[in-house]
């Protein structure tokens, strides 16, 4: 390899090493508690969750009172309640002020002292121990009064706001939650592979352009869809870089990364469906493929909307980006696209010759595997431990999407391949030479 092709990989490798242990998570926000005859639920607030690896992890929390107290009002001293992932689903069915006792909370950090007059209270530090397996721990603040608090003089029937900051550390001082621990490495690895693939793809495309006169739209579409995933991974790295600096990341970059990754998947599915419907095989114009363009537009908008809805989900029961109803909608859409793909294959089988039949055999197998990959993985991860669901789902989707680009690029650009030989891609653009797509042969 030349120096020009090696230096980007070297730089990305350094970034990978930098991100492995650098990303941190800092959760901050403002909570409102209590009020006159307030409901019990208003005295208990979920904060966030964090996945700890086996070993001794720790957390740090501090509070700040948002409003000045009246003379007869008691200084609030909330309790931090910490629940294990295997116990957490029970909390919705138990009264708020009974959760720590009835679930129960595996750890409580009592009487946290909030700062007043705009000042933060002291950092409260404590440990969490895990010896059997990794877990996700759920953190909540409770202002439910205990017997000691009820005996104190002063009013407690008032509402107040509290600012909080909380941060977590693993046994090895890493501040990265367990389910995200290896995602920076996976992101950099995929970005390096996509960059190498893009260089190879552009070189092969230029060679094809010199021999045929111009690039076929399926080749340009593939390059564009690959570019969407490349941009997605680049934005995700920017998000991780910001996460390292401020513990919060760049939500805009992360959101756009998710959108672009979804659109790259829609792009791959659209190419497979277009070919299954005969584009470049029996039809020369994309407009001849009935409903393809409007359906793809609707599916793209739907995927973007689902990403936006996923970002608005709260963390309490969210283990990955496609959690709950969003994931099941995506599963239904992918199965519908798979049915459309299969119907096109069946129509092609009845209208093509032996070479086309030979091509369709492998094309159907690989295309079906692509469409069924997400539904299969999505269903399987439901049985995994919560901390495994996100890394398994995301890593599998990244691997499948990247492998699909490699297969499609080889399909489109290999001059010895069956698709290249029976499709418009092999047609020379020299004067006097055309393509009869219905008879699969060049005509003079």
C-alpha positions in Angstrom: 0.0 0.0 0.0 1.1 3.6 -0.6 1.5 6.2 2.1 -1.7 7.9 1.0 -3.8 4.9 1.8 -2.0 4.0 5.0 -2.1 7.4 6.8 -5.9 7.7 7.2 -6.0 4.2 8.8 -3.2 5.1 11.1 -5.0 8.3 12.3 -8.3 6.3 12.8 -6.4 3.7 14.7 -5.1 6.4 17.1 -8.6 7.7 17.5 -9.8 4.2 18.4 -7.2 3.9 21.1 -8.1 7.3 22.4 -11.8 6.4 22.5 -11.6 3.0 24.1 -11.4 4.3 27.7 -12.1 8.0 27.3 -15.8 8.3 26.8 -17.6 9.2 29.9 -21.2 9.6 31.0 -22.4 12.5 33.1 -26.1 12.8 33.8 -27.5 16.1 35.0 -31.0 17.6 35.1 -33.6 19.3 37.2 -36.4 17.5 39.2 -39.5 18.8 40.8 -40.8 17.2 44.0 -43.8 17.5 46.3 -46.4 20.1 46.7 -49.6 20.6 48.8 -51.4 17.2 49.0 -49.1 16.1 46.2 -49.4 12.6 44.8 -47.0 10.0 46.0 -45.5 9.7 42.5 -44.4 13.3 42.7 -42.1 12.4 45.6 -40.1 9.8 43.5 -38.2 10.5 40.3 -36.2 8.2 38.0 -32.8 9.7 37.1 -30.9 7.3 34.8 -29.3 3.9 34.5 -25.7 2.6 34.1 -24.2 -0.7 33.3 -21.5 -2.0 35.6 -19.0 -4.7 34.7 -18.0 -7.4 37.2 -16.0 -5.8 40.0 -16.3 -2.8 42.3 -17.8 0.2 40.6 -18.7 3.6 42.1 -20.9 6.5 41.6 -20.8 10.2 42.6 -23.8 12.5 43.0 -24.4 16.1 44.2 -27.5 18.2 44.5 -28.4 21.9 44.5 -31.7 23.4 45.7 -33.3 25.4 43.0 -35.3 27.8 45.2 -34.7 29.6 48.4 -36.6 28.1 51.4 -39.1 30.0 53.6 -38.3 30.2 57.2 -40.7 27.5 58.3 -39.8 25.0 55.5 -37.6 22.0 56.2 -34.5 21.5 54.0 -35.3 18.6 51.7 -32.8 15.7 52.0 -33.7 13.1 49.2 -32.6 9.5 49.3 -30.9 7.9 46.3 -32.4 4.5 45.6 -30.6 2.0 43.4 -32.3 -1.0 41.7 -31.0 -4.0 39.8 -32.1 -4.7 36.2 -33.7 -8.0 37.1 -35.9 -6.2 39.8 -36.6 -3.0 37.9 -39.7 -4.1 35.9 -41.6 -4.5 39.1 -41.4 -0.8 40.0 -44.4 0.3 37.9 -46.7 -1.9 39.9 -45.7 -0.7 43.4 -46.5 2.6 45.1 -43.6 5.1 44.8 -42.9 5.3 48.5 -42.9 1.5 48.9 -40.5 0.6 46.0 -37.3 0.7 48.1 -38.8 -1.7 50.6 -41.0 -4.0 48.4 -38.9 -4.5 45.2 -36.4 -4.0 47.1 -33.7 -1.4 46.3 -30.4 -3.2 46.4 -28.8 -0.1 47.8 -30.0 3.2 49.3 -27.9 6.3 49.8 -29.8 8.3 52.4 -30.2 11.9 53.3 -28.3 13.6 50.5 -27.5 17.2 51.4 -28.4 19.7 48.6 -26.5 23.0 48.4 -28.4 26.3 48.8 -28.3 29.8 47.4 -27.0 28.6 44.0 -24.2 26.5 45.5 -23.7 22.8 44.9 -23.8 20.4 47.9 -20.8 18.0 48.5 -20.1 15.1 46.2 -21.5 11.9 47.8 -19.5 8.9 46.7 -20.3 5.2 47.2 -19.5 1.7 45.8 -21.4 -1.0 44.0 -20.1 -4.6 44.0 -20.8 -7.3 41.4 -19.2 -10.7 41.6 -21.5 -13.1 39.5 -22.3 -11.2 36.3 -22.6 -7.7 34.9 -25.8 -5.7 35.5 -27.5 -2.5 34.6 -28.4 -0.5 37.7 -31.2 2.0 37.9 -31.0 5.2 39.9 -33.9 7.2 41.4 -34.3 10.1 43.9 -37.0 9.7 46.5 -38.3 12.4 48.9 -40.7 10.1 50.6 -40.5 11.0 54.3 -39.4 8.4 56.8 -40.4 8.3 60.4 -37.5 10.5 61.4 -38.4 13.1 58.9 -42.1 13.1 60.0 -41.1 14.0 63.6 -39.1 17.0 62.5 -40.7 20.4 63.0 -41.4 22.6 60.0 -43.5 22.4 56.9 -42.9 19.8 54.2 -46.0 20.6 52.1 -44.3 22.6 49.4 -43.0 22.0 46.0 -39.3 22.5 45.1 -36.8 21.9 42.4 -33.5 20.2 42.7 -30.6 20.2 40.2 -28.5 17.1 40.2 -25.3 15.8 38.7 -24.3 12.2 38.8 -21.4 10.3 37.2 -20.3 6.7 37.2 -17.0 4.8 37.1 -16.2 1.2 36.4 -13.8 -0.9 38.4 -11.0 0.1 36.0 -11.9 3.9 36.3 -13.6 3.8 32.9 -16.7 6.0 32.8 -18.4 4.2 29.9 -21.5 2.2 30.6 -21.2 -1.5 30.0 -23.6 -1.7 27.0 -21.5 1.0 25.2 -18.1 -0.2 26.3 -17.0 -1.6 23.0 -19.1 0.5 20.6 -16.3 3.1 20.0 -14.0 0.4 18.7 -16.7 -1.1 16.5 -17.5 2.3 15.1 -13.9 3.1 14.2 -13.4 -0.4 12.7 -16.5 0.0 10.5 -15.4 3.4 9.4 -11.9 2.1 8.4 -13.5 -0.8 6.5 -15.9 1.6 4.7 -13.1 3.9 3.8 -11.1 1.1 2.3 -14.2 -0.2 0.5 -15.0 3.3 -0.9 -11.4 3.6 -2.3 -11.7 0.2 -4.0 -15.2 1.0 -5.2 -14.2 4.3 -6.7 -11.2 2.8 -8.5 -13.4 0.0 -10.0 -16.1 2.5 -10.9 -13.6 4.6 -12.8 -12.4 1.5 -14.7 -16.0 0.7 -15.6 -16.6 4.2 -16.7 -13.6 4.1 -19.1 -14.8 0.9 -20.6 -18.6 1.6 -20.9 -18.7 5.4 -21.2 -20.6 6.2 -18.1 -21.7 4.7 -14.8 -25.0 2.9 -14.6 -27.5 4.5 -12.0 -27.3 1.3 -9.8 -23.6 1.9 -9.3 -24.1 5.5 -8.5 -26.9 4.7 -6.1 -24.8 2.1 -4.3 -22.0 4.6 -3.9 -24.4 7.2 -2.5 -25.9 4.6 0.0 -22.5 3.6 1.1 -21.7 7.3 1.6 -24.6 7.6 3.9 -23.3 4.9 6.2 -19.8 6.4 6.1 -21.2 9.8 7.1 -23.2 8.1 9.8 -20.2 6.5 11.4 -18.2 9.7 11.1 -20.9 11.7 12.9 -21.0 9.0 15.6 -17.3 9.4 16.1 -17.8 13.2 16.5 -20.4 12.5 19.1 -18.0 10.2 21.0 -15.3 12.8 20.8 -17.7 15.4 22.3 -18.8 12.8 24.9 -15.2 12.5 26.0 -14.9 16.2 26.6 -18.2 17.0 28.3 -19.8 13.6 29.3 -22.9 14.3 27.3 -21.9 14.2 23.6 -23.5 16.0 20.7 -27.2 14.9 20.5 -27.6 16.6 17.1 -24.6 14.6 15.7 -25.9 11.4 17.3 -29.4 12.0 15.9 -28.2 12.6 12.4 -25.9 9.6 12.6 -28.9 7.4 13.4 -31.0 8.9 10.6 -28.2 8.4 8.0 -27.7 4.8 9.1 -31.4 4.1 8.7 -31.4 5.8 5.3 -28.4 3.7 4.2 -30.4 0.6 5.1 -33.4 1.9 3.1 -31.0 2.5 0.2 -29.7 -1.1 0.2 -33.3 -2.4 0.4 -34.4 -0.2 -2.5 -31.6 -1.4 -4.7 -32.5 -5.1 -4.0 -36.2 -4.5 -4.7 -35.5 -2.5 -7.9 -33.4 -5.3 -9.3 -36.0 -7.9 -8.2 -38.6 -5.9 -10.0 -36.5 -6.1 -13.2 -34.7 -2.8 -13.2 -31.5 -3.1 -15.3 -32.6 -6.7 -16.3 -36.0 -6.3 -18.0 -36.6 -2.6 -17.6 -34.3 0.2 -18.5 -36.0 3.1 -16.7 -36.6 3.3 -12.9 -39.9 4.9 -13.6 -41.1 1.6 -15.2 -40.8 -0.1 -11.7 -44.3 0.4 -10.4 -44.6 2.4 -7.1 -40.9 2.0 -6.3 -40.1 5.7 -5.9 -43.2 6.8 -3.9 -42.9 3.7 -1.6 -39.2 4.3 -1.0 -40.0 7.9 -0.2 -42.7 7.0 2.4 -40.4 4.3 3.9 -37.6 6.8 4.2 -39.8 9.4 6.0 -41.1 6.6 8.3 -37.6 5.5 9.3 -36.6 9.1 10.0 -39.8 9.6 12.2 -39.0 6.4 14.1 -35.5 7.5 14.8 -36.9 10.8 16.2 -39.4 9.0 18.3 -36.7 6.6 19.6 -34.6 9.6 20.8 -37.6 10.9 22.8 -38.0 7.7 24.7 -37.1 7.7 28.3 -34.3 5.5 29.5 -36.2 3.5 32.2 -37.1 0.7 29.8 -34.9 1.5 26.9 -32.1 -1.0 26.3 -31.4 -0.1 22.6 -32.3 2.4 19.9 -35.1 0.2 18.5 -36.8 -0.6 21.8 -40.5 -1.4 22.1 -43.1 -0.3 19.6 -40.5 1.4 17.4 -38.7 -1.9 16.9 -41.9 -3.8 16.1 -42.9 -1.2 13.5 -39.5 -1.5 11.9 -39.8 -5.3 11.9 -43.2 -5.0 10.1 -41.8 -2.7 7.5 -38.8 -4.9 6.8 -41.1 -8.0 6.4 -43.3 -6.0 4.0 -40.3 -5.0 1.9 -39.2 -8.7 2.0 -42.6 -9.8 0.6 -42.3 -7.2 -2.2 -38.8 -8.4 -3.0 -39.9 -12.0 -3.1 -42.9 -11.2 -5.4 -40.6 -9.5 -7.8 -38.2 -12.5 -7.9 -41.1 -14.8 -8.7 -42.2 -12.6 -11.6 -38.7 -12.5 -13.0 -38.4 -16.3 -12.8 -41.4 -16.6 -15.2 -40.0 -14.2 -17.8 -36.3 -14.9 -18.0 -33.9 -17.3 -19.7 -31.4 -19.7 -18.2 -28.8 -17.1 -17.4 -31.3 -15.0 -15.5 -32.6 -18.1 -13.6 -29.0 -18.9 -12.6 -28.5 -15.4 -11.3 -31.8 -15.2 -9.4 -30.9 -18.3 -7.3 -28.0 -16.7 -5.4 -29.6 -13.2 -5.6 -32.7 -14.4 -3.8 -30.8 -16.2 -1.1 -28.6 -13.2 -0.3 -31.4 -10.6 -0.6 -33.7 -12.7 1.6 -30.9 -12.9 4.2 -30.6 -9.1 4.2 -34.3 -8.4 4.6 -34.7 -11.0 7.3 -31.6 -10.0 9.3 -33.1 -7.2 11.3 -36.3 -9.1 12.2 -34.3 -12.1 13.3 -31.8 -10.2 15.3 -34.4 -8.0 16.9 -36.4 -11.0 18.1 -33.4 -12.8 19.4 -32.0 -9.9 21.4 -35.2 -9.8 23.5 -34.0 -12.9 25.4 -30.6 -11.5 26.2 -29.6 -9.8 29.4 -30.3 -6.0 29.2 -26.7 -5.0 29.0 -26.1 -7.2 26.0 -29.0 -6.1 23.9 -27.6 -2.8 22.6 -24.1 -4.0 21.6 -25.3 -7.3 20.0 -28.0 -5.5 18.0 -25.8 -2.6 16.8 -22.8 -4.7 16.1 -24.8 -7.2 14.1 -26.5 -4.5 12.1 -23.2 -2.8 11.3 -21.6 -6.1 10.2 -24.6 -7.0 8.0 -24.9 -3.6 6.4 -21.1 -3.4 5.7 -21.1 -7.0 4.3 -24.1 -6.1 2.1 -22.1 -3.2 0.5 -19.2 -5.5 -0.2 -21.5 -8.1 -1.9 -23.4 -5.5 -3.9 -20.2 -3.8 -5.0 -18.8 -7.1 -6.2 -22.1 -7.9 -7.9 -22.2 -4.6 -9.8 -18.5 -4.3 -10.7 -17.3 -7.8 -11.3 -17.3 -8.2 -15.1 -17.2 -12.0 -14.9 -20.3 -12.1 -12.6 -23.6 -13.3 -13.8 -25.4 -10.0 -13.0 -22.9 -8.0 -15.0 -23.3 -10.2 -18.0 -27.1 -10.3 -18.2 -27.8 -6.7 -17.2 -27.4 -3.2 -18.7 -24.1 -2.8 -16.9 -22.2 -4.7 -19.6 -23.6 -2.6 -22.4 -21.0 -0.5 -24.2 -21.9 3.2 -24.5 -19.9 3.5 -27.8 -21.8 4.9 -30.8 -23.9 2.4 -32.6 -24.0 -0.1 -29.7 -27.2 -0.4 -27.6 -28.9 -2.8 -25.2 -31.9 -4.9 -25.7 -33.0 -5.5 -22.1 -35.8 -7.9 -23.0 -33.6 -10.3 -24.9 -30.5 -9.8 -22.7 -28.1 -9.1 -25.7 -26.3 -6.2 -27.3 -27.8 -5.0 -30.6 -26.1 -3.1 -33.4 
